[in-house]
Structure formats: C-alpha cells, structure tokens
Amino acid sequence: MAAGGFSKLPNGTVVVALNLPSPAAGPGSVRFLVHAGNRARALTRLRNLGLRAVYLRGNAAPPSPDEITAVLHHPDGLIWRTAPDSAVRPGPGPSGPDDLVVELWHPIRALLRRPAAPA
C-alpha cells in the first residue's frame, strides 16, 4: 500500500502527496505531489496518467511545507521525485561533508516521456 497524505490549504484546495513503487525496474519509490480542488480530483489526475491503483488511506505522510511550496509554484501542479528515503545520499554540502543532497522535483512529463526508439 502506498504511503501518503494531504494538506488542505486556506483557499480550499488540497495538496496530496503519495509514495508509489518506482516505475523503473529496481527498488525504491517515487513521491508524487498533486495540487487540486479536492482529494478526489487529485487522485483522478494521477489515474488519468495511467497510475490506476492509486488510493489515499489516512494521512500518514502528508506533504511538508517545502513540498507544498514546490507544487504550488509549478505550472502543472503535478510533480515527482524519488522518495526521500531512497533519494538522500551523503555528499559534500555547504556545512560539511555530512550534509545530505536531495533530488530536485521533476515535472510529470519527465516521468511519462518514453525513450526514443533506436533507429
């Protein structure tokens, strides 16, 4: 079952966050953020993209304030990245070598884009 959650914004819209298994072969998961009028519409947007078995049960992993800001500033209102538990890797950072580097958010087009067929 996918972990996820939602946050209701002051204007009445919601931001839904879902962790789903990675579409690529291998371990890990992908975190989707969807901005929509309500939870049902957010899940419908994902289902319309081909993610059929998408359900939100509970509010175990709601979006963080940084995630809400990211999805609100994206024109499509639908972004993704590998889930934080699998995306965090040690690397050099401004405070020292033990800082964590997190992957940036991608538009949904980058996930749905099919590789070019070999000629």
C-alpha positions in Angstrom: 0.0 0.0 0.0 1.3 3.5 -0.9 2.1 5.9 1.9 0.6 9.3 1.5 -1.2 12.2 2.9 -2.7 15.6 2.2 -2.8 19.2 3.4 -5.8 21.5 3.0 -4.8 25.0 2.0 -6.5 28.2 3.2 -8.1 28.8 -0.2 -9.9 25.4 0.0 -7.6 23.4 -2.4 -5.5 20.5 -1.3 -2.0 19.2 -1.9 -1.8 15.4 -2.0 1.4 13.5 -1.6 1.8 9.8 -2.5 4.7 7.4 -2.4 4.3 4.8 -5.1 6.6 2.0 -6.3 9.1 3.1 -8.9 8.0 2.5 -12.5 11.6 1.6 -13.3 12.8 -1.9 -12.6 14.5 -1.8 -9.2 13.9 -1.0 -5.6 12.8 2.4 -4.4 9.7 4.5 -4.7 8.6 7.8 -6.3 6.9 10.6 -4.4 4.1 12.4 -6.3 2.7 15.8 -5.3 -0.6 16.9 -6.8 -2.4 20.2 -6.3 -6.1 20.0 -7.0 -9.5 21.3 -5.9 -10.1 18.3 -3.6 -8.6 14.9 -2.8 -10.7 13.0 -5.3 -9.7 15.3 -8.2 -6.0 14.9 -7.2 -6.3 11.1 -7.3 -8.2 11.3 -10.6 -5.3 13.3 -12.1 -2.9 10.5 -11.3 -5.3 7.8 -12.5 -5.7 9.7 -15.8 -1.9 9.5 -16.3 -2.0 5.7 -16.1 -1.4 5.2 -12.4 -4.6 3.1 -11.9 -4.2 1.6 -8.4 -3.8 4.9 -6.6 -5.6 5.2 -3.3 -5.2 7.6 -0.3 -5.9 6.0 3.0 -5.2 8.1 6.0 -2.7 10.9 6.4 0.4 9.1 7.4 2.8 11.0 5.2 1.4 14.5 4.5 3.4 16.9 2.3 5.9 19.1 4.0 5.8 22.9 3.8 8.7 22.8 1.3 6.8 20.2 -0.9 3.6 22.3 -0.8 5.6 25.4 -2.0 7.2 23.4 -4.8 3.9 22.1 -6.2 2.2 25.5 -5.9 5.0 27.1 -7.9 4.9 24.6 -10.7 2.5 25.4 -13.6 1.2 21.9 -13.9 0.5 21.4 -10.2 1.9 17.8 -10.6 5.5 16.9 -9.8 7.6 13.9 -8.7 10.9 12.8 -7.4 12.3 9.6 -6.0 11.1 9.2 -2.4 13.3 10.9 0.2 14.4 7.7 1.9 15.9 6.4 -1.4 16.9 9.8 -2.8 19.1 11.0 0.1 22.7 10.2 -0.3 25.7 11.6 1.6 27.7 14.3 -0.3 29.6 17.4 0.2 27.5 20.4 1.3 27.8 23.9 2.4 28.2 22.9 6.1 30.5 20.0 5.6 30.8 16.5 4.1 28.0 15.0 6.1 25.2 17.2 4.6 22.5 15.4 2.6 21.8 16.0 -1.0 18.2 15.7 -2.1 17.0 15.2 -5.7 15.1 18.1 -7.3 11.5 17.9 -8.3 10.6 16.9 -11.9 7.5 17.7 -14.0 5.3 14.7 -14.7 6.2 14.9 -18.4 9.8 13.8 -17.5 8.4 10.5 -15.9 5.9 9.8 -18.7 8.4 10.6 -21.5 9.2 7.4 -23.4 12.7 6.8 -24.6 13.3 7.4 -28.3 13.1 4.2 -30.4 16.5 3.1 -31.8 16.9 3.8 -35.5 
